[in-house]
Amino acid sequence: TVVSSYKAGTVDFLPLTVDYREKFAAAGRYPGGFFKREARPSDGEVLTMRLVDRVLRPLFPKDYHSEVQVMIQLMSHDEDVMPDALAGLAASAAIQLS
């Protein structure tokens, strides 16, 4: 999902927020123990957020200063395929379509 503000911000940079969440059920796991819910992002999810952010920033024009939020939820994946590249591809496709 990609959303953007219509008004340009007063800042001189692109305020881009990327949120990537991998659902535990996507890998066949279910949360248990102390953390019963999927509360905070894991280290792998944070690294994927940074990777997608780094891939998306060059797609925007230099004078675009509106706030942009990209939300990616991985619902299912294959254990043999790294979902990082697919998350970046999905995010860039969503930005191009919106």
Salt bridges, closest charged atoms under 4 A:
ASP19 OD1 - ARG21 NE 3.18
GLU22 OE2 - HIS77 NE2 3.44
GLU38 OE1 - LYS23 NZ 3.86
ASP53 OD1 - ARG57 NE 2.69
